[in-house]
Amino acid sequence: MLEKLSKNNNIRLMKNGVYYIFEDGAPVLNYLELLSGKYAEDTFEDYISYRLGVTNKELSQDLKANIANKMREKLIRFKEGEDLVSDIKSDEDWLYMPTFLLLSQGGDDRSTIDPNTLKNKYHTSTLPLYDYQRSSCTSSSVSLETYLHIEQNHFELMAAHAIGELDKETLLHKQRDEIFSFYVSPLIKEKVSLISTPSGTDVEFLCTWLGLSRHEELFKKEHKKVCVFVNGDLEVGSGTKLAAGLNHFSGRAPIGHDLKKGENVVDDSNLDVIVQSFHTRDEQTNVINSKASEQKLYDKVKEQVEDDRVVVFHYVHASKTGVCIPSYDMAMKIKKDFGDKVVMIVDAAQMRLRSDSVEQYLELGMNVIVTGSKFIGGAPFSGALLLNEHDTKTLIESKMELPSEYDQYFDEFGINEIFKRSPSSKTWSNWGLYMRWEVALHEMKQFDSIPVEFSNLFILKWGKRVEKMIESGKFKVNILKESALLPSDDSSLSQANSIIPFEIETTPAFSQDQLKKIHAAMTVKRFPEDIVCEIGQPVQISTGDKKRFALRVALGAKNVTDAYRGTSSYNFDDCLEYLINNDQKLLNKLFDLVEEEVNANQ
């Protein structure tokens, strides 16, 4: 079937997410069927050989066949439900597997994909299996264009490894520099530091360790005391509190073995870590941002500082519903009044901010959690911690070695020279994380080329249009429209919100399980003409006994990038209208599913 393929042939992407190899304009092979094992072994080998043949490396047929056999073996094991990461011993074990599988490895149980659906627990995939995507506030499938780009990069890596030309250290340093360059200017790059992590939740282990290192610096005591303030509870990562308290937040470690969620990561009686959490909203879904409530927060910080605890304080820049909590002014007051006894962490995991905002925060003496898998739309999940100059110095000068238990989360490159590793630390490379950041970087570079004025205006107009469409749907809704609580000036910290959270008002109110059922059904093609849509998963928006939940639609970088590209042929309004038409189709399906659920429970 593939004998006539040459380097001049194309591998094209179909809108429905199915790949074909084309020869003279005609489809020769269905890519997803190939991955599902519907073709003979020799056809799989022919395909892999073809892809390796269009790399920049010259490989013998035997080498190509060896790689194809290893990839097919991994694919078969995956389809049979076997674990792939637990027995990984070398770079070859990581690299020689299909790209969509590699992208799902080296994370916690949120990243793993089901062998039957090829989707994770959020119903998104490392393959482009959707028609319309508005799920960047939770998890996003890889886009069509990006997957093909990243897969070819993966084949380049395999080819280089096969002939002994894989320069791992150079590759990893290059990636770190590229991530760095997106967030900071060359002027401060040498003063600050960046650590890549398997997700935005794993970062919490490092933030708490920074707090412990600060306590060592200030008090010179063997017994170290830290209090972590997690703001935005229920609207930040579900594992944040556990990880901040140095507890396992998932049943699976990035290195591959099983964990017991909630158990201590580190068993050391000299590490005294407590966590206090504060909700985003009250029982009526109102944001808790009154002067009185913020004063109480301030007083609690003061109480911990007076007890000689270092406070690791989380200021949330855009929660799951897009609000910042507490107010920017209160975060700055706490930082100013308590100085080195407070380590300030900006949780910007949603990435609903301009890239130069990160540099602003670093220059203000804050540290910033970022991800490549929320607004950016990279494969789920990837994270990073950017450390300001002062806190970088604290870690470099600290005598504390990271516990060996951290090795199951962070590979040898992720934990760089900023954190001190034990001589007995395990040496491994997280190629799954590397590839997920490559996906994110591809999206980041394209988005970064768009004028800020365009993206801000586009997001603002999109939000207003979609809010009206939601309000005019089949059901009464409550759209949460709070202000972001950012400084009211022209600084880059201010940006239009790209998340629209809305509560569907039904009698009785939908439970979280019912909304999760609807959320999952959005990603299923129920009949031939149906569309596959990704939206944000339900989020709890109230405290108290009567819990309330909201669904979310969220614009991502890829949506804005596609719109901007469209302006080369069409005007701004036409590009916006195209996107809005897709939103209408998505909302029509959503409200149909809501109606079905209401009728089923009458």
N, C-alpha and C positions, 0 to 999 in steps of 0.2 A: 504493500500500500504506500509506503513512504520512500520507495527506492528512488523516485525521481526528484525528491526534495533537494534543493540546493540552497546556498546562502542568499539567493535572490528571492526565495519564497517568503511569504508573510505569515505571521501568526497574528490574527486579528481578534478583536473582541466584539461579541454580539451584545446588544442592549440587555438581553435577558440574563446576562452573566455567564453564558456558555462560551467557551473558547473553541475556536476552530483553527486548524492549520489549513491555509488556503493554497491551492496550486492553480495558477491561471484563473483566479477568481472563483473557483469552486471549492466548497468545503470538503476536505479529505478525511478529517478525523475530529471527533468530538472529544474535547479535552477532559471534561468532567466524567464522561463515560470511561475514558482511559484511566483516570484516577480511581474510578469505582471498580476497576478490574473487569470491564466488559470486553476488553480486547485481549488477544493472545500475548504471551510473554515476549515473543519476538517483535511484535508491534511496539510494545512498551520500550524495548531496547532500541529499536529504530528511532523512536521519538526522542529518547534521551540522547542518543548519539547525534541526532540532528541538532538539538539545542546546544550540546557541547561543541559541535562543529562550528557554530556561529559565534563562539567566544574568541578572545584574542590569543588563546593558547592552542598549540598544536598537540593533540593527544592521539596516541595509537588507538586502534580499534579495540585492543584488549583492555586498555584503561577505560575507554568509554563503556565497554560491556561490563566491567567490574563495578563502575559507578551505578550503571542501570540496574544491575542485580541487587546491589545493596539498597537502592532506593525502592525497588519493587518489594524486597523483603520487608522493609519498614512499613510500606503501604499495606501489605497483606496483614502484618501483625496488628497494625492500627485498626483495620477493618474487622479483625477478629476480637477487638477489645483489649489487646495487650497494652501494657505500659511501655512507652518508648524511652523515657528519660531515666528511669531507675537504673538501667544497666549501661548508661553512657559512660565511657571511660576515656574517650579521646576526642579530638577535634573532628576526626573522620566520622565517629559515631553521631556527632551533632549534624555535620554538614550534609552527609549523604542520605537525605530523606527529601520527599517532595516539599516544595517551598511552603505550601499552606500548612503542612505539619510542623515544619521548623518554626514558623511564626507563632504556633500555639504552645511551644515548649519553653521551659525556663521561666515559668511564672507560677502563680498559685492556682487554686482550683477554678478561679474565674476565667482563666485563659484557655483551659483545656476545652477541646471540642468533641462533640459526640460523634462516634464513627458512622452513625446512621444519618443524622441530620446535617453533619458537618458544621454545627453551630455550638456556641458556648451557652452558659446558663442565662445570658441576656438575649439569646436568640439572634446573635450576630456571628459573623464568620470571618475567617482569614481568607475566604474566597469572596468574590463579588456576587452575592446571591440575592440582590435586592433590585427593585425598580426605583423607589424613592426613599431617600434617607434624611431623617430629621432626628437622629438619636445621639448626637454628639455629646449630650449631657450625661450619657450613660456609657455606651459602647457602640462602636461603628464597625461595620464590615469594611474590608479593604475595597477601595474604588477600582473600577475596571482598568483604567489607564495605569494606576499605580501598581496593581498586581503584576501586570506584564513587565513593567519596568523593573520591579524588585526581583521578579523571578529570573530575569536575565542576569541581574547582578549576582544572584545566588549561583547560577551556573558558572559565572566567572570565578567565584570563590572555589567551587568544587574543582574546576579545571586547574586553578593555581595550586590547590592543595595536592591534587593527583600527581603533579610533576615537581613537587617540592618547592614551589615558588610563592607559597602563602606567607606573606610578611604580616603576621598577626598584630604585632605591636604597632607597626606603622598604621595599619587599618584602624585599630581602636583609637589611637591618638588622633587620627584624622577625623574620625566621627565625633570625638569629644570636642575638637576645635570647631567643627561645623555647628554643633549644638550651641556651644559657647557664643559663636559669632552671631547667632540669631538673637541672643538676649543681651549681650554686652558689647561695648565698643572696644577697640584695641587699647584705648587709653587706660581702662581699668582691668583689662583681662588678666594681666599678670599679678594683680593684687587680690583677686577673688578666686574662688575654686568651684568646681562642679563635680558631682558624683552621680553617675547614672544608676538607676535602680529598677527592679522588675515591675514596679507599679508606683503610684503615688502613695500607697499605704505603707510599703516597706520603708519609705523615707522616714517614717516616724521613729523607727529604731535608731536612726542616726541623729535625729533631732534631740531625742532624749539623752543619747550618749553625749552630745554636745553640752547639754545641761549638766550632766555629771562631771564632765571635764571642767566646766566653768566653776563648779563647786570645789573641785580639787584646787583650781587656780586661786580662788578667793580665800578658802578656809584651811587648806593644807591638812585636811583630816582624812583618816582612813574610811570613816563612815560618811557616805555622801548622800545628801538629801535633795530631792527634786520634786516639784509639783508641776504637773503638766496641765495647763488650762486649755481644754478642747472647746472652742466656741463653735456655734453652728451645728450643734448636735442634731441628728436626724437629717441634716442637709449637707453633711460631709461624708466621706467614705465610711461605709458600715463597719469597717475594721479599724478605724482610726483610734478609738479609745483603747482597744486591746493592744494594738501595736505601740501606742504611746506609753502604755504601762509595761512594756517589754513582755507582752504575752503573744503567743501565736494567734494570728487572726484568721487562719485558714487551715484546712485539713491537709494541705499539700505544700511542701517547700519547693522553691524554684529549682533547687538542685535535684529534686525528683522523688524524695521519699515522703511517706505519710507523716502527718503531725496530728497532735490532739489540740484542737482549737481551744484557746483559753488557758492552756498551760504556760508556765513561765518559760521564756526563752533562755534566761540566765538565772541560775540558782546561786545567788551571792548575797549573804546577809548584810554586807556592807553597802549594798545599793538599795537605798530607800526611795522608791518611786511611787508617788500617788498621783491619781488623775481626777481632776474635777471637770465636769462637762456642763455646758450651758446651752439651752435650746435656742433655736432661731425664732420660734413662734410660740404664741400662747394658745389657750384652748379655742380661741376664736380665729385662729390663723394669722393674727396680727404680729408683725415683727416686734420683738422685744428690744426696743431701742430708746425707751424713755430716759430722761436724765436720771431718774431715781434708780432704774434698773442698771444703768451703766455705772452709777456711783457704787452700787452694791458690788458690782464686778471689781471695781477699783479697790474697794475695801478688802475684798477677799484676797486680791494679789498682795496688798499691804500686809495682811495677816500672815501670809506664807513667808514673805520676805523677812518680817520681824522674827519669824521662827528659824531664821538662818537657812531657809530653803531657797535654792535657785528656782525661779519660775520660768518654765518654757511656755510662752504665751502664743497661742494661735490666733492670728488675725485672718479672717476668711475673706479673700477677695473673690467674690462670686461663689455663692453656695449652689446647691442643686437646683434652686429656683432663681438664682441670679443675684441675690442680695449680698451685701458685704456686712459682716458682723464681727465685733461691735463696730461702732462708727470709727472712721479713720481718725478723727480727732481724739477719741478715747484711747485708741491704740498708741498714738503718738504721745499722749500725756503719760501713759503707763511707762513707755520706754524712757521718756525724759526724766520722770520722777524717781525711777528705781535703778537706772543705770545698768551696770554690769550684772546686777542680781536678777535681771530679766533677760532671757534670750528670746528675741522676737522672731517668730516664724510666720511668714505670709503664706497661707494656703491658697495658692493660685492654681490648684490642680485642674480646675475647669478651663483655664486659659482664656477667660473672657476679659482679656486686657491686651493692650498694645505691647509689642515685644519690648519697646523701650521703657515700659513701666517697670520691668524687672530690674533694669539698671538703676532706675530712680530709687526703688526700694533698697537695693544693695547699698547705694550711697547714703541712704538714711540709717544705715546700720542694721537693717533687717536681713533675714535669710528667706529664700523663696523656694517653695515647692512648685515644680512645674510638671506637666505631663505632655506626651506626644499623642495621647489617645483619647482626649476629650474634644475640645473645639478643633484641634488640629486634625483629628480624624484618622490617626494612625491605627495600626492593628492593636487590639486589646492585649496587653496593657504595657505602658512604658512610663517611667518617671525619672525625675532628677532633682537633686538638691543643689541650689546655688548658695554658697556661703560668702558673706561679706568679709572684708579684709580683717576686721578685728577678730571675728569668730574663727576665721581660718588660722590666724596666729595662735589662738587659744588651743586649737587641736594640734597644730604642729609642735607646740611647746609642751603639750601634755605628756606625762609619763604613762598614762593609762593605755593598756593594750586592749583592743577590741576582743571580747570573748570569742573563743573558737566556735561557739554556737551561731555566731553571725555568719559563719562560712556557708551555711545552708541557704542563706538569702542572697549574699553578695559574692560575686566572683572576684578573682584576683585583680581584675582591671577596674571593676565597679568601685571597689574600695581602694582608692589610690593612696599616694604617699601622705595625704592629709591625715587620714586615720592610721594609727599604728596597729599593725597586725601582729599576732603572735607568730613566732618562728614555726610553730606546729600547725599553722593555718593550712587548710586544704587549698590546693591549687586547681582551679578549674576556670573555664571560659564559658560564659553564657551566650552562645551564638543565637539562641532564640531572641534574647533581649537586643542583641546587636542588630538583628534583622528587623525587629519591630521599630527600633529607632531609625533605621534606614527608610522604612515606610513613612514614618513621621517626618523625617527630613525632606523627603521628596515633596510632601504636601506643604511643609513649612516654606521651602524655597519658592514655590509657586505663589503662595499667599503673600510672602514678604515682598514680592515684586509689584503688588497692587498698591496704588496710592492710598494712604490712610483715609483721605477725604472720601474716596470712593467707597471703601469698605464700611466706614462709619455710616455714611448716608444710606447705603444699600441695606445694612442691617436695620437701621432705624425705620426705613420705609417698609421693609419686609415685615417687621414686627407689627406695625400699625395695621397693615393690610390683613395679616393672618389673625390678629385679635378680632377684627371685625367679622371675619369669616367664621371663627369659632363661636362668636356671640350670636351669629345668625343661623346656627345649625339647628338640628332637630330638637335639641335639649337645652334647657337653661343651664348656664355655666357661670362659675365664679372665677374670673381671671385674676391672678395675684399680680398687682401692678405697683408694688412698693418701689420707692426710689432706692438707688444702689447704696446710699450712705457714704458716697465718696466726696472728696473736696469739691466744692462748687466753683471750680475755676477752669482754665483751659489746659491744665496739665494732662499728660498722657495717662494719668491714673483714671481719668473719666472716659467712659466709653458706653455706647449704646448696648443695652442688654440683648443678647441673642437667644435667650431661653424664654419660652412662653409656658408657664405652668397654669393649668386650669383644672378646677374641680367641677365634675359633672354632677348636677343636683338631681338625684333620683330619690324616689320614696319606695322602700327604704334606701338609705345611702349605700352605694356599692362598698363592699368590703375590699381589703387589699387583695385577697385571693381572686375576687371577681375581676378587678382591674388587671391583675397579672395575667389572667386568662385572656382578656381582651388584648393586652399588650403582646402576648405570644401569638394570638390569632392574626394580628396585623402582618406577621412575617410568614404566613402560610398562604400558598396559592390554592384556594379552595375549589376553583373551577378554571377552565382554560383562559377566560378573559380577565381573571382576577389579577391584582397587582400585589407585589411583595413590598411592604413598607416597614421601615424601622423608625420607632419613636422612643422617647425616653421612658424608662420604666417608672411605675408608680412610686411616688415619694410621700412620706407622711408629713403633713403640714400643720398638725396641731398636737398639743400635749393633752394630758388628762385622760379620763376614762373613755370619752367619746372621740375616738381617733378618726381623723379625716385625711383623705389622700387626694393627690393630684396627679394627672398625667402631664406629660411635657412634650412639646415639639421644640427642637433647637436647631438653629442654623449652624453649620460647620464651615470650616475653611474651604473645603472642596466646593461647597455650594457657591460661596462668594467668588472663588477662583473661576469657576465655570461661567458665572455671570459676567465677570470682567472680561474674560476671553470673548464672550459673545458680543461685547461692545465694539469689537473690531469690525463686525459686520452689521450689527444692529445698534440702535440707540439704547440708552439707559433704561427707559421705561419699557421697551420691548423685552429686554433681558429680565427685568423684574416681573413682567407679566408672564413670561414663560415659567419662571419659578413658581409664581403664585398659582398658575394653572395646575402644576404638579401638586402643590399643597392642597388644592381643592379636591383633587382625586384622592389624596391621602386622607383628608378629613371626611370625605364621603364614605370611605371604607370604615373609618373609625366609628362614625355615628351609626352606620348600619350594624356594626358589631355590638354597639351599645344597645341599640334597639332590640337586637336578638336576645341579648342577656336580660333586658327588662322583661320581654315577653316570656322568656323561659322561666322567670321567677314569679309570674303573676298567678 
